[in-house]
């Protein structure tokens, strides 16, 4: 049983089905709709989704990303990094609407696995050597239902109820002091129409813009990040909280940005979301026995390396491979955790360090009114270090990914 019908949970269902294992997906939502904003799928995730037969659907829906370009607040180019196939990977990077991606996954699950059980909330579990007793309750009310499963997977996001049962104490949300606003609006083409454009630094104000639709080339996803407080703990974070235009717009009123009309993009957004940039400390262990965690439930991280959804896809594929290859479910989950927990824990901490922000802030200090040539502002060594820092939180080794054997289990 998979708790949660997000990107991680649905990919887990598809991966288990492809490996010949039965599963069901449970979610508290009454209906699944294409909500949210943009997301980037890295080549290591696109490879796995392609092997699940979804490559054509991704290409028909999202935008194949060519570059990630960093600029100052005037639009001066600091660094441009090729992405996806432009960087030598056999698989592309896609910029895509999160809700559209979820709908692609949902349609495949409903066709291959069966309907997702909606309006059902996970409450608790107990396990023994032979299985897991799961306590569920209909969101609309009614008596609790006990169900018996072989394995329980918590893929229920950053506020995971399964994680809270496994780790009930001392597991707070940690806020880095950065406030984020996100939205989608129609706009003229940003650069080549396939570039993730990153302007400024969140130590002052940072703005990100990229296209997310193959069918509507004017659709642009934007993200604004501003450091507003010192790091600390927060009790909760609402990822659907409505933001106000005036709150975000004032941080960019003094910008003279030549690549995007930022005020128009902000004002043209039908809905603005606002939330703190949060994560949780890496866990010493994810699960016990026949119960484990996956995706944001296991390793919520800052959304600065375009890796949250991609890592959930990788989790799903590795979990299915272990369960299909190992006769003992307990040993399979232990193998899955041993393979996935160390690299994802390292990513959480690496994202928390905000590795390129200091370099971009340095550009603003040295060239407060902009520059004509970045070579006049940063040394070659500083540019190389910036590129390596970004690669460290975003990429997998090109050759290793291109030559690795498939994780598919027949």
N, C-alpha and C positions, 0 to 999 in steps of 0.2 A: 504494500500500500504506500502510495506517494501522497504526502500532504502538501498541497500547493500546486496550482496549475499555471505557474509562471513559466518563464523560459527554461529554467532548470528542471522543474517538475515534468513539463511536457516533453522535453528532450530525453529525460530519463525514461519515460514511458515508451517513446519511440525506440530508444536504444535497447531496452529490455525486450521489447517485442521482436526487434530485428535479431536478437540473440536467442530467440525461442523461449523466452520466459514470460509467464503471465503476470499481469499487474493491473492495478486500478488507481485512478487519480481522484483525490477528494479535495474540494476547495470550498471555502466558506462563502464565496461570492454567489449571489443569486443568478448572475449572468456574466459571461465573459465578453467584454467589448473592446474594440481597438483603442484603448486609452493610452495616455502618456505622451512622451515626446521622442526625440531621436536617440539612437544608440548606434555604436559602431561595433561591427563584428570583425574580429581579427582573423587573419588567414588560418590560424590554428583551429578556430571554431568553425569557419566556413568549410574547411576540409571535412570535419566531422558531420556537419549538416548535409554536405554534398554526398557523403557516403550513405546517409540516410535517405537519399533521393530527393533532397529539397533544393539542390543547386539552381535549377531552372526557375523555381518560384522566387528564390532570393534575387536572382538577376533581373527578373521581370518586375520586381517590386522596389528594390533599393537602388542606390547609386554606387557604382564601383569606384572606390576612393583611389586617387592617384598620388596625392601629396598631403602632408601635414605641414603647414607653413606658419612659422612664428614671426610676429611683427611687433614693433612698438606701437604706441597709441596713435601715431600718425600714419602708420601703414608701411614704414620702412622695414624691409625684409631682413630678419636676423638669421633665420635658418629654415631651410626647406628639406623635409625628409620624405623620400619616396615611400609609398605605401602599397601593400598588396603585391600584385603582379609587377607593378613598376619597381618594386624593391627586390624582385627575383623570386618571390614565392610562386608556387604552382597554382595557388588559389588566391582569389582576390580578397580585399577588405571591402565590406559593404557598410555604407551609411544608410540606415533604414529606420522607419518609424517603429518604435518598440511595440506598439499595439498591432501594427501590421505583421510584424514578425511573430507575435503571439498567435495571431489568427492563422498564419501559415502552419505553425506547429499544431494548433488545436485541430485544424481541418485534417491533418495527417493522423493525429491520434484518434479522432472520431472514426476515420475511415479504416484504420488498421487495428486499433485496440478496442475501441468502443467509446460510449459517451463518458464524459467526465461527470462525476457526481457533484453537483453544485448545491449550494445552500446547506452544506454539511460542515460543521465545525469540529475540529479535533480538540479533545479536552485532556486526555490522559492515556497512559499505557502502563501495562505490567507485562513482564516477560519471564519465561522459564526456558529450560533447555530445548524445548520443542517448538516454540513459537512466541508470538506477541499478541496479547489481548489489548485491543484498541478501543477506547471509549470515545464515541462520536455522539453529536447531538445536532438535530435539525435546527438551523438558525431561526426558523419560524416558530420554534417551540416543540413541545412533545417530550416523550420519555427518552432518556439516553439509550444508545444502542451499543452493545458490545460485539465486536467482531474479532475473529481470529485470523492472523496473517503470519506468514513465514518471516517477513522482513518489513520493517517500517522505516521509511525515508522521509526525513523532514526537509522539504524544499519550500518552506513557507516564509521565506524572506527575512529581512533584517529584524522584524518583530516576531520571529519564529516561536510558536507555542511549543513545538517539539524541543527546540533548544532550551527553552525555559524550564522544561521538565527534566532535561538531562543536566542542566547547569543552572540551578535555581538561585544561586548566591553569587554576588560580586561579579556581575557581568554587565556593567553599565554601557550605555552609548557614550562615546567620546567625541566631543565636538572640537574641531580645530580652530574655531573662532571665525570661520568663513561662512558667509551667507550666500546662498545660490538662488538665482531666479532662472526659470527656463520657459521657453515658449516656442511657437511655430507661427510663421507668417509668410506671406507671399512677397517676393522681392526679385529684383533683377539678378542675373547670374553672378555668383560669387566666384571670382577668378575663373578657372576653367569649368566650373560647375561640378567639379568632383574633388575639390580641395577642402580639407578641414582647416579653417583659418582661425588662428589663435592670436589674439592681440592683447598686449599688456601683461601685467602680473597681478595675481590676487593679493599681493601685499599692498597694492593700491586699488586697482580695478582691472578686471580681466574680462575679455569678451571672446566668445567662440561662436563661429557660424559655419554651417555646412548644409548642403542639399541632401534630402532624404528620400526623394521619390523619383522613380523612373517614369512614372506616368504623368506627374505634375512637376515639370522642371523648375517651376518658380517657388516651390515649397522649400523654405529654409528653416532649419532648426537653429535656435540660438541659446546660449548659456552665458549668464553673467555671474561673476564671482567677485566678492568684495570681503576683505578681512574687516570685521566690525567689532571684534572682541578678542580677548585672550582665550586660549584653549581651556576647556573644562568639560564637565559632565552634563548631560541632559537626560531627563527622565524619559522623554519620548520625542519622536520626530514624525510629523505628518507629511507624507510625500504627495498628498493631494491638496495641500493647503493653498488657497488662492492668494496670489501676490498682487500688489498694487503697482500700476504703471509709474506713479510718481516716486515710489520708493526706489525703484531700480534706475529710472531715467536720470535722476539727479547725479548719479555717479559718473555718467558719461556726457553730461551737458557741456563740459569744457573740451571734449575730445575733438580733434580735427582729423577724422579717419577717412582716408580716401578710397578704401575698398568697399565699404558697406555704409549705407545710410543708417546708422544705428538708431537714432531717434525714430525714424520712420518704421524700422523693423520692430522696435518695441511697441510703438503705437498701433501697428497693424496686427498685433497678436490678439486673437479672439480670447485667449485665456493665458494667464501668467501663473506659473507655479512658483512657490517660494519655500525653501527648506534649508536647514543647516547641513553643512558637509560633515557627515558623521561616519564613524566606523565602530568596531569593537576590538578589544585586545584579542590577539590570536589565542586560541584555546590550546591547552596542553593535550587535550584529547577531544575528539568530536562525539563519538558514540560509544556504546557498550553493547556487547552481545549482538543481538539481531536488530539494533536500532542505530541509525546514523544520520548525519546531516549532509546537506549539499547546497552549493551556491551561496547566496547571501545569508542563509541560515547558518552556514558553517564559517564563512569568512567575509563578512561585509567590509568593503574597502572604499576609500575615497574614489569618486568617479573622475579621475584625472588621467588614467592610462588607457581608457577605452577597453577595460578588461573585465568589468563586473559580469556582464552577460556572457562574454566569451569563456571566462573561467567556469561558469555554471555549465556550459555545454561540455567542456572538457571533463568536469566532474561526472556528468551523466554517462559519458562514453566509457570512462575508466571504471565506474561502478558496475556498469553492465558487463564489461569484459571480465571483471573479477568474479561476479556472481555466476556467469556462464561457464567460467573455466575452473572454478573451485567447487567441489561437492559439498563442502561445509559452509553454510551461510555466514557463520561467525568468523571463520577464517577468511572468507571472501571480503567481508566488511573491514576486517583488520588490514587486509592487503590493500584495499582501496584507500583507507585512511593513511596508511604508511606511504603510499605513492603520492597522494594529493595534499595532505596537510602541510608538509614542509615547504613546498614551493608557494602555496597560497598564503601561508603565514608570512613568508618573506616578502611577498607582494604587498600585503597589508602594511607592513612596516615601511617598505620602500615608498609607497604612495604617500604615507604620512609625512615623509621627509620633504615633500614638494620639491623634487630635485632640480628642476630648471628655473624655479621662481627667482632664486637669488641672481642667476645670470641675467634674466630679463630685467630685473630691478637695477642691476648694474648698468645696463644699457641706458635706462632712464636717468640714472645719476650722471653718467658720462656725457650723454647727449640729450639734455632735457628738452631741446627744441627739434629733435629729430636728427637724421644723418643721411648722407648720400651714399655711403659705402660702409657696410658693417665692419670691414677690415680696418677702418679708421677708429673703431670703437672697441672691438674685442680682438684679442689675439687669436691666432689659429688654434692654440692649445685650449683657450677658453671655449671656442666654438666646438671643438672636438669633444671636450668634456660635457658640453650641453647635449650634443647629439647622443653620446654614450649614456647619459643619464636618462634621456627619454627612451632610448632603446631598452634600457634596463627595466622599465616599468610597463612596457608595451609589447615588446616583440619576443618571439621565439627564434632560435637560430635557424636561418634560412635553409642551410644544407640539411640540418637535422630533421626539420619538418618535411622537407621535400623528399627525403630518402627513407624516412621511417616506415616500417611496415604498418599495414592497416590495423586498426583496433577492432575491426568488425569480426564478430564471432559467428561462424556459420554452423 
